[in-house]
Amino acid sequence: MSAHGPIPAAQTLARLRGAVAALCALLATAASASDAPSFQLSDDAAGPSCLFFTTMGQLRWQRRGGDWADAKGTLGGPVPYASQVVRPGQGRPFVEWDVTALAREWIEGKQPNSGVFLRLREAPGSGTVIFHSRESPDASARPSLKLKWADGSTDRLAPSADTYLDCSTVYSLGQRPELRVGAQYGAILRFELPKAARALSSATLYLTSDRQQGGLSTLDVFRASPPFVTSTAGPSHPQGLAANHPADEGIADEPDVLFAEGFDSWLWPLRWRDLPMRGGAAAIGDDPANGFVPLAGRALRVRIAKGSHLGLDLRYYFSRHFTSEPEEIFLRYYIRFANDWNPWLQGGKLPGIAGTYGRGGWGMRPTDGHNGWSARTGFARRPAESQAVAGLTALASYVYHAGLSGIAGGDLWDWNLAPSSLLANNRWYCIEQHLKLNQPGRSDGLYEAWIDGALAVRRTDVAFRRSPDLKIETIWFNVYHGGQQPAPQDMTLYVDQVVVARRYIGPMAGGGSPNPP
């Protein structure tokens, strides 16, 4: 009984539905996060190169040649954890560094264990030191990390991955039997540390060199610090529209919300006013064979059938709902890749924002700034031979903009900033995009995107158009395999809780998927 009399049955039902939806979302979060695989720097086919911390999706380091943090915690700082001098002509020197301080940070959980970063301290006459890697045919010369514990016991660890970054190539070199450290090379080694909580007495890194080129070389140890473990960039707006709406209940009534869809009504296609829908999509409540866990009731299942390209082509046209097309918009939706999602052959496209007007700016139709533009999300090919990225998907923006005038195809902008830049199968993620068109004649367009509320990409100097006649025409829900290659097997994903608004929306209150630890 309310203080103001009985609560109407409709209101009671609405509250109950909201509570159930919030509970479903929380259960989905728990089920998803607990099984989510984590990504670590590797030395396989998806390993790092000079430009990219993983070549899957070409997710970039913040600086060419790799990112590190120094002993004071400064990104790119000059203070090493340890240093050692290597002199040429010593035959086979066994080089060792005292890395106790760094290992303690990892073991005590103060810093993520993303590996040792070896760099040359540049000085006149410095050379290049060539070490044996874990792939070396000489097992006695391979790298190792010796841990001595306070109780007197020791562990000697082989690296789980080691590689070097060569800025003369775009390829990962982790399968070579050598590691190079010099003016043009930095090396990364990662060790899987014991999980047992023991007091560490000392940690020593050992490497072996048969060749030194040039003069005396001082080699410094830093902490490898790729963007996915260092980014603290959150959303530009501390609180979004969704913060006051657990499981999005009632969010459609917000004045700044233009459209909201949870796929719970059987009549949901009519709300898009874009019939017929193309592709193999259906609103479902369960799909246990593919590992589906509901986020907030029913969701849209999208399936790309083996041998085909298209999973979904569904569009929300602003001109069919409003008197004018906007020039700035926020799009938020949740996505979940299923058990069978494995784009090992080629990447493809995911939902985004567009103004193609059926003329240009998609499908290899060049844009000239007057005929159209588009900014869809894209997914990258997942190398089948890489265990480091098994079950993970890299996202990027695939953008046709006026700066590509006359060029067939779009630009790829990697989403390298968010801690969860690599999305795991069988987990819900909140994806939000913000696009503001440029003023014609200026490159002041804005594009940014978030994953689970963490900034993943931001561009502030985009020329989407040259003509004021081009606006934001559609929200384009497109799921497409390729390029040219069709899907090599059935591939499934799920979409839920779509919201289109004039300002930042943010993840659902009381639900959503936090980043894995």
C-alpha positions as CSV (number, residue, x, y, z in Angstrom):
1,M,0.0,0.0,0.0
2,S,1.3,3.4,-1.0
3,A,1.1,6.4,1.3
4,H,-1.1,7.9,-1.4
5,G,-3.4,4.9,-1.8
6,P,-3.2,1.7,-3.9
7,I,-0.5,1.4,-6.6
8,P,-2.2,0.9,-10.0
9,A,-1.8,-2.6,-11.4
10,A,0.0,-1.2,-14.6
11,Q,2.5,0.6,-12.5
12,T,3.1,-2.5,-10.3
13,L,3.6,-4.6,-13.5
14,A,6.0,-2.0,-14.9
15,R,8.1,-2.0,-11.7
16,L,8.1,-5.8,-11.6
17,R,9.3,-5.9,-15.3
18,G,12.0,-3.4,-14.5
19,A,13.3,-5.5,-11.5
20,V,13.3,-8.7,-13.5
21,A,15.1,-7.0,-16.4
22,A,17.7,-5.6,-14.0
23,L,18.2,-9.1,-12.4
24,C,18.6,-10.7,-15.9
25,A,21.2,-8.1,-16.7
26,L,23.2,-8.7,-13.5
27,L,23.1,-12.5,-14.1
28,A,24.3,-12.0,-17.7
29,T,27.2,-9.9,-16.4
30,A,28.3,-12.5,-13.9
31,A,28.0,-15.4,-16.4
32,S,29.9,-13.4,-19.0
33,A,32.7,-11.9,-17.1
34,S,33.6,-15.1,-15.2
35,D,34.3,-17.0,-18.5
36,A,35.8,-14.1,-20.5
37,P,39.3,-14.9,-21.8
38,S,41.9,-12.2,-21.2
39,F,44.5,-10.9,-23.7
40,Q,48.2,-10.8,-23.1
41,L,51.0,-9.7,-25.3
42,S,52.0,-12.7,-27.4
43,D,54.7,-13.8,-29.8
44,D,52.5,-15.7,-32.3
45,A,50.7,-14.6,-35.4
46,A,48.8,-11.8,-33.6
47,G,51.9,-10.7,-31.7
48,P,53.1,-7.1,-31.5
49,S,55.1,-5.2,-34.1
50,C,56.7,-1.7,-34.1
51,L,53.3,-0.1,-34.8
52,F,50.7,-2.4,-33.2
53,F,50.4,-4.2,-29.8
54,T,48.5,-6.8,-31.7
55,T,48.5,-7.2,-35.4
56,M,44.9,-8.5,-35.2
57,G,42.9,-5.4,-36.0
58,Q,46.1,-3.4,-36.1
59,L,45.6,-2.0,-32.6
60,R,48.2,0.6,-32.2
61,W,50.8,1.4,-29.5
62,Q,50.5,5.0,-28.4
63,R,54.0,5.6,-29.7
64,R,55.9,4.0,-32.6
65,G,58.2,1.3,-31.3
66,G,56.1,0.4,-28.3
67,D,54.9,1.8,-24.9
68,W,56.6,1.4,-21.6
69,A,56.4,2.8,-18.1
70,D,59.5,3.6,-16.0
71,A,60.3,2.8,-12.3
72,K,58.4,6.0,-11.2
73,G,55.3,5.0,-13.1
74,T,55.8,7.6,-15.9
75,L,54.6,6.5,-19.3
76,G,57.6,6.7,-21.6
77,G,59.7,7.9,-18.7
78,P,63.6,7.6,-18.5
79,V,64.1,5.9,-15.1
80,P,64.8,2.2,-15.6
81,Y,64.0,-0.5,-13.1
82,A,67.4,-2.0,-13.9
83,S,70.4,-1.4,-16.2
84,Q,73.3,-3.5,-17.6
85,V,76.2,-2.7,-19.8
86,V,77.1,-5.1,-22.7
87,R,80.5,-4.7,-24.2
88,P,81.2,-6.0,-27.7
89,G,83.8,-8.7,-28.3
90,Q,83.1,-10.6,-25.0
91,G,82.2,-13.9,-26.8
92,R,79.0,-15.1,-25.1
93,P,78.1,-12.8,-22.3
94,F,75.3,-14.0,-19.9
95,V,73.6,-10.7,-19.1
96,E,71.5,-10.3,-15.9
97,W,69.3,-7.6,-14.5
98,D,67.9,-7.3,-10.9
99,V,64.2,-6.9,-11.6
100,T,63.0,-7.4,-8.1
101,A,61.1,-4.1,-7.8
102,L,59.3,-4.8,-11.1
103,A,58.4,-8.4,-10.2
104,R,57.0,-7.3,-6.8
105,E,54.7,-4.8,-8.5
106,W,53.3,-7.7,-10.6
107,I,53.1,-10.2,-7.8
108,E,51.5,-7.8,-5.4
109,G,49.0,-6.7,-8.0
110,K,50.2,-3.1,-8.1
111,Q,50.7,-3.3,-11.9
112,P,49.4,-5.6,-14.6
113,N,51.9,-8.1,-15.8
114,S,52.4,-7.1,-19.4
115,G,56.0,-8.0,-19.6
116,V,59.6,-6.6,-19.5
117,F,60.5,-4.0,-22.0
118,L,64.2,-3.9,-22.9
119,R,65.5,-0.7,-24.5
120,L,68.8,0.7,-25.5
121,R,70.0,3.8,-23.7
122,E,71.1,5.7,-26.7
123,A,74.6,7.2,-26.6
124,P,77.2,7.9,-29.3
125,G,78.7,4.7,-30.5
126,S,76.0,2.5,-29.0
127,G,75.3,-0.8,-30.9
128,T,72.8,-3.6,-31.2
129,V,72.8,-6.6,-28.9
130,I,71.4,-9.9,-30.3
131,F,70.1,-12.3,-27.7
132,H,68.8,-15.9,-27.9
133,S,65.0,-16.0,-27.7
134,R,62.8,-18.8,-26.3
135,E,62.7,-20.2,-29.9
136,S,66.5,-20.6,-29.9
137,P,67.7,-24.1,-30.8
138,D,70.3,-23.7,-28.0
139,A,68.1,-24.5,-24.9
140,S,70.8,-23.5,-22.5
141,A,70.9,-20.0,-23.9
142,R,67.2,-19.2,-23.8
143,P,65.9,-16.4,-21.5
144,S,64.8,-17.1,-18.0
145,L,63.6,-15.3,-14.8
146,K,64.8,-16.6,-11.5
147,L,62.6,-15.9,-8.5
148,K,63.9,-16.4,-5.0
149,W,61.4,-16.4,-2.2
150,A,61.7,-15.4,1.4
151,D,61.4,-19.0,2.5
152,G,64.5,-19.9,0.6
153,S,62.7,-21.7,-2.3
154,T,63.3,-20.7,-5.9
155,D,61.5,-20.8,-9.3
156,R,63.2,-20.5,-12.6
157,L,60.7,-19.5,-15.3
158,A,60.9,-19.6,-19.1
159,P,59.1,-16.8,-20.9
160,S,55.6,-17.4,-22.1
161,A,56.3,-15.0,-24.9
162,D,59.2,-13.0,-26.2
163,T,59.6,-10.8,-29.3
164,Y,61.4,-7.7,-30.6
165,L,59.9,-4.7,-32.3
166,D,61.7,-3.8,-35.6
167,C,60.5,-0.5,-37.1
168,S,61.7,-1.5,-40.6
169,T,58.8,-3.9,-40.9
170,V,55.1,-4.1,-40.1
171,Y,55.2,-7.8,-39.1
172,S,55.4,-9.5,-35.8
173,L,58.8,-11.2,-35.3
174,G,58.0,-13.3,-32.2
175,Q,58.8,-16.7,-33.9
176,R,62.5,-15.9,-34.6
177,P,65.3,-17.5,-32.6
178,E,66.7,-14.1,-31.6
179,L,65.9,-10.9,-29.8
180,R,67.4,-7.6,-30.8
181,V,67.9,-4.6,-28.7
182,G,69.3,-1.5,-30.3
183,A,68.5,2.0,-31.6
184,Q,65.9,0.5,-34.0
185,Y,64.8,-2.4,-31.8
186,G,63.1,-2.9,-28.4
187,A,62.4,-6.3,-26.9
188,I,59.5,-7.6,-24.8
189,L,59.5,-10.7,-22.7
190,R,56.6,-11.9,-20.6
191,F,56.6,-14.5,-17.8
192,E,53.6,-16.2,-16.2
193,L,54.2,-15.7,-12.5
194,P,53.2,-18.2,-9.8
195,K,49.8,-17.4,-8.3
196,A,50.9,-18.5,-4.7
197,A,51.1,-15.6,-2.3
198,R,54.7,-15.7,-1.1
199,A,57.1,-12.9,-0.1
200,L,59.6,-12.3,-2.9
201,S,63.2,-12.0,-1.9
202,S,64.7,-11.3,-5.4
203,A,64.1,-11.6,-9.1
204,T,66.8,-11.8,-11.8
205,L,66.3,-11.7,-15.5
206,Y,68.9,-13.7,-17.6
207,L,69.6,-13.4,-21.3
208,T,72.4,-14.7,-23.4
209,S,74.1,-13.0,-26.4
210,D,76.4,-14.4,-29.0
211,R,76.6,-11.3,-31.1
212,Q,77.0,-7.6,-30.5
213,Q,77.2,-5.0,-33.2
214,G,78.8,-1.6,-32.8
215,G,80.1,-0.2,-29.5
216,L,79.3,-0.5,-25.8
217,S,75.5,-0.7,-25.1
218,T,73.6,0.1,-22.0
219,L,70.4,-1.8,-21.9
220,D,67.6,-0.6,-19.6
221,V,64.6,-2.6,-18.2
222,F,61.1,-0.9,-18.2
223,R,57.6,-2.2,-17.7
224,A,55.7,-2.9,-21.0
225,S,52.6,-0.8,-20.9
226,P,50.3,-1.3,-23.9
227,P,47.2,0.9,-24.1
228,F,44.8,-1.7,-22.9
229,V,46.4,-1.8,-19.5
230,T,47.2,1.9,-19.1
231,S,44.1,3.7,-20.4
232,T,42.3,5.6,-17.7
233,A,40.2,7.5,-20.2
234,G,36.5,7.2,-19.3
235,P,33.5,8.7,-21.0
236,S,33.5,12.4,-21.7
237,H,30.3,12.6,-19.7
238,P,30.6,11.2,-16.1
239,Q,27.0,10.3,-16.0
240,G,24.8,9.3,-19.0
241,L,21.1,9.2,-19.6
242,A,21.0,5.5,-18.7
243,A,22.2,6.1,-15.1
244,N,18.7,6.9,-13.9
245,H,17.1,3.9,-15.6
246,P,17.9,0.5,-14.3
247,A,18.0,-2.0,-17.2
248,D,16.9,0.9,-19.4
249,E,13.4,0.9,-17.9
250,G,11.7,4.1,-19.0
251,I,14.6,5.5,-20.9
252,A,12.5,6.0,-24.0
253,D,10.6,8.8,-22.0
254,E,13.8,10.9,-21.7
255,P,13.4,14.1,-23.7
256,D,16.8,13.6,-25.4
257,V,16.1,10.0,-26.4
258,L,15.0,9.8,-30.0
259,F,14.6,6.0,-30.2
260,A,14.9,3.0,-27.9
261,E,14.5,-0.7,-28.7
262,G,14.8,-3.7,-26.5
263,F,13.3,-6.3,-29.0
264,D,10.7,-7.4,-26.4
265,S,7.6,-6.7,-28.5
266,W,6.8,-8.9,-31.4
267,L,6.0,-5.7,-33.3
268,W,9.5,-4.4,-32.9
269,P,10.2,-4.3,-36.8
270,L,7.4,-1.8,-37.3
271,R,9.1,0.7,-35.0
272,W,12.1,1.0,-37.4
273,R,9.8,1.7,-40.4
274,D,12.3,0.1,-42.8
275,L,10.6,-3.0,-44.0
276,P,11.4,-5.5,-45.4
277,M,14.5,-6.2,-43.2
278,R,17.3,-7.9,-45.0
279,G,19.3,-10.7,-43.4
280,G,18.9,-13.6,-41.0
281,A,17.8,-11.8,-37.8
282,A,15.1,-12.7,-35.3
283,A,14.1,-11.6,-31.8
284,I,14.7,-14.5,-29.4
285,G,14.5,-15.3,-25.7
286,D,16.9,-18.2,-25.6
287,D,19.5,-19.9,-27.7
288,P,21.4,-22.3,-25.3
289,A,23.3,-24.1,-28.1
290,N,25.2,-20.9,-28.8
291,G,25.8,-19.9,-25.2
292,F,23.2,-17.1,-25.1
293,V,22.5,-15.5,-21.8
294,P,19.8,-12.7,-21.8
295,L,20.8,-9.2,-21.0
296,A,17.4,-7.7,-20.4
297,G,14.7,-9.9,-21.8
298,R,14.7,-10.8,-25.5
299,A,17.5,-9.8,-27.9
300,L,18.0,-9.7,-31.6
301,R,19.9,-12.8,-32.9
302,V,21.8,-12.1,-36.1
303,R,23.2,-15.0,-38.0
304,I,25.6,-14.9,-41.0
305,A,25.0,-18.3,-42.8
306,K,27.9,-20.3,-44.1
307,G,28.7,-19.2,-47.7
308,S,27.0,-15.8,-47.3
309,H,27.9,-12.3,-46.5
310,L,24.9,-10.6,-45.0
311,G,23.6,-11.1,-41.5
312,L,21.6,-7.9,-41.1
313,D,20.7,-4.8,-43.0
314,L,18.3,-2.7,-40.9
315,R,18.0,1.1,-41.0
316,Y,16.5,3.8,-38.9
317,Y,15.8,6.8,-41.2
318,F,15.5,10.0,-39.3
319,S,13.5,11.7,-42.1
320,R,10.7,9.1,-41.5
321,H,10.4,10.0,-37.9
322,F,11.3,13.7,-37.6
323,T,11.0,16.9,-39.6
324,S,14.8,17.2,-40.1
325,E,17.9,15.0,-40.1
326,P,20.4,15.7,-37.2
327,E,24.0,16.7,-37.5
328,E,25.0,15.2,-34.2
329,I,23.9,11.9,-32.6
330,F,24.7,9.2,-30.0
331,L,24.1,5.6,-30.7
332,R,24.3,2.9,-28.0
333,Y,23.7,-0.8,-28.2
334,Y,24.8,-4.0,-26.5
335,I,26.5,-6.8,-28.5
336,R,27.4,-10.4,-27.7
337,F,29.4,-12.7,-29.9
338,A,28.2,-16.3,-29.7
339,N,30.0,-19.6,-29.4
340,D,30.3,-20.0,-33.2
341,W,31.6,-16.5,-33.8
342,N,35.0,-17.0,-35.4
343,P,36.0,-14.6,-38.3
344,W,39.2,-16.5,-39.1
345,L,38.9,-15.9,-42.9
346,Q,38.1,-12.2,-43.1
347,G,36.7,-9.3,-41.1
348,G,33.5,-7.3,-41.8
349,K,31.1,-4.6,-40.7
350,L,28.9,-3.9,-37.7
351,P,26.3,-1.2,-36.8
352,G,27.1,2.5,-37.1
353,I,25.9,5.8,-38.4
354,A,25.6,7.0,-42.0
355,G,24.5,9.4,-44.6
356,T,24.9,7.6,-47.9
357,Y,21.6,8.6,-49.5
358,G,22.0,5.6,-51.8
359,R,24.7,7.4,-53.8
360,G,28.2,7.1,-52.2
361,G,30.2,6.4,-49.1
362,W,29.8,2.6,-48.8
363,G,30.5,-0.6,-50.7
364,M,33.6,0.7,-52.6
365,R,31.5,3.7,-53.8
366,P,33.9,6.6,-53.4
367,T,32.8,9.7,-51.5
368,D,33.5,13.2,-52.9
369,G,32.1,15.0,-49.9
370,H,28.8,15.7,-51.8
371,N,27.3,12.3,-52.4
372,G,27.5,10.5,-49.1
373,W,29.5,9.3,-46.1
374,S,29.4,6.5,-43.5
375,A,30.9,5.4,-40.2
376,R,30.2,1.8,-39.4
377,T,32.0,-0.3,-36.9
378,G,34.2,-3.0,-38.3
379,F,35.5,-6.3,-36.9
380,A,38.9,-7.7,-37.8
381,R,40.0,-11.1,-39.1
382,R,41.0,-13.4,-36.2
383,P,44.1,-15.4,-37.1
384,A,43.3,-19.0,-36.6
385,E,46.9,-19.8,-35.8
386,S,47.0,-17.5,-32.8
387,Q,46.1,-18.8,-29.4
388,A,46.5,-15.4,-27.8
389,V,43.4,-14.1,-29.6
390,A,41.3,-17.2,-29.6
391,G,37.7,-16.2,-28.8
392,L,38.5,-12.5,-29.1
393,T,37.3,-9.9,-31.7
394,A,39.1,-6.6,-32.4
395,L,36.9,-3.6,-33.4
396,A,37.6,-0.6,-35.5
397,S,35.7,2.2,-37.3
398,Y,35.3,1.8,-41.0
399,V,34.7,5.3,-42.3
400,Y,34.1,6.8,-45.7
401,H,34.8,10.6,-45.3
402,A,35.5,13.5,-47.6
403,G,39.2,13.2,-47.0
404,L,39.2,10.1,-49.1
405,S,37.8,11.9,-52.1
406,G,37.9,9.7,-55.2
407,I,39.3,6.7,-53.3
408,A,37.3,3.4,-53.3
409,G,37.0,2.0,-49.8
410,G,37.1,3.5,-46.3
411,D,39.5,4.3,-43.5
412,L,40.1,2.0,-40.6
413,W,40.4,3.7,-37.2
414,D,41.4,1.2,-34.6
415,W,39.8,1.2,-31.2
416,N,43.0,0.9,-29.2
417,L,42.3,3.0,-26.1
418,A,39.8,1.0,-24.0
419,P,40.9,-1.7,-21.5
420,S,38.5,-4.1,-23.3
421,S,39.5,-3.3,-26.9
422,L,39.4,-7.0,-27.6
423,L,35.9,-8.4,-27.1
424,A,35.4,-11.9,-25.9
425,N,32.8,-14.4,-27.2
426,N,29.9,-15.1,-24.8
427,R,29.9,-11.7,-23.1
428,W,27.7,-8.6,-23.4
429,Y,29.5,-5.4,-24.2
430,C,28.1,-1.9,-24.3
431,I,29.1,-0.1,-27.5
432,E,28.4,3.7,-27.9
433,Q,29.3,6.0,-30.8
434,H,29.1,9.7,-31.0
435,L,29.3,11.5,-34.3
436,K,29.1,15.2,-35.0
437,L,29.3,16.3,-38.6
438,N,31.9,18.9,-39.6
439,Q,31.1,22.4,-40.9
440,P,31.5,22.3,-44.7
441,G,34.9,23.6,-45.6
442,R,36.3,22.7,-42.2
443,S,37.8,19.5,-40.7
444,D,36.1,19.9,-37.3
445,G,34.0,16.8,-37.4
446,L,34.0,14.6,-34.2
447,Y,33.9,10.8,-33.9
448,E,34.3,8.9,-30.7
449,A,33.3,5.5,-29.3
450,W,33.2,3.8,-25.9
451,I,33.3,0.1,-24.8
452,D,31.6,-0.4,-21.5
453,G,31.9,3.3,-20.8
454,A,35.7,3.5,-21.5
455,L,36.9,5.6,-24.4
456,A,38.1,3.4,-27.2
457,V,38.7,5.9,-30.1
458,R,38.5,9.7,-30.6
459,R,38.9,11.7,-33.8
460,T,38.4,15.5,-33.6
461,D,39.6,16.6,-37.1
462,V,37.3,14.8,-39.5
463,A,35.8,16.1,-42.7
464,F,32.8,13.9,-43.3
465,R,31.2,16.2,-45.9
466,R,31.8,19.2,-48.1
467,S,28.1,20.0,-48.7
468,P,25.6,21.1,-46.0
469,D,23.0,18.9,-47.7
470,L,24.6,15.8,-46.3
471,K,23.3,15.1,-42.8
472,I,23.0,12.1,-40.5
473,E,20.5,10.1,-42.6
474,T,20.4,6.7,-40.8
475,I,21.3,4.6,-37.9
476,W,22.7,1.7,-39.9
477,F,22.4,-1.7,-38.3
478,N,24.6,-3.7,-40.7
479,V,26.3,-7.0,-40.0
480,Y,28.3,-8.2,-42.9
481,H,31.2,-10.7,-43.5
482,G,33.8,-9.3,-45.9
483,G,35.1,-7.7,-48.1
484,Q,35.0,-10.3,-50.8
485,Q,35.1,-13.6,-48.8
486,P,31.8,-15.2,-47.5
487,A,31.5,-16.6,-44.1
488,P,33.4,-20.0,-43.8
489,Q,30.8,-21.2,-41.3
490,D,27.6,-20.1,-39.6
491,M,28.4,-17.1,-37.3
492,T,26.1,-15.6,-34.7
493,L,25.9,-12.5,-32.6
494,Y,23.2,-10.8,-30.5
495,V,22.2,-7.2,-30.2
496,D,20.1,-5.6,-27.4
497,Q,19.1,-2.3,-25.7
498,V,19.5,0.0,-28.7
499,V,19.2,3.7,-27.7
500,V,19.6,6.8,-30.0
501,A,19.9,10.1,-28.3
502,R,21.0,13.7,-28.5
503,R,23.5,13.3,-25.6
504,Y,25.7,10.7,-24.0
505,I,23.7,7.6,-23.0
506,G,26.2,5.3,-21.1
507,P,25.9,1.7,-19.9
508,M,22.7,0.5,-18.3
509,A,22.3,1.2,-14.6
510,G,22.3,-2.0,-12.7
511,G,23.5,-4.1,-15.6
512,G,26.0,-4.1,-18.4
513,S,29.4,-5.8,-18.6
514,P,32.4,-4.6,-16.6
515,N,35.8,-5.1,-18.0
516,P,37.5,-8.4,-16.9
517,P,40.2,-8.2,-14.3
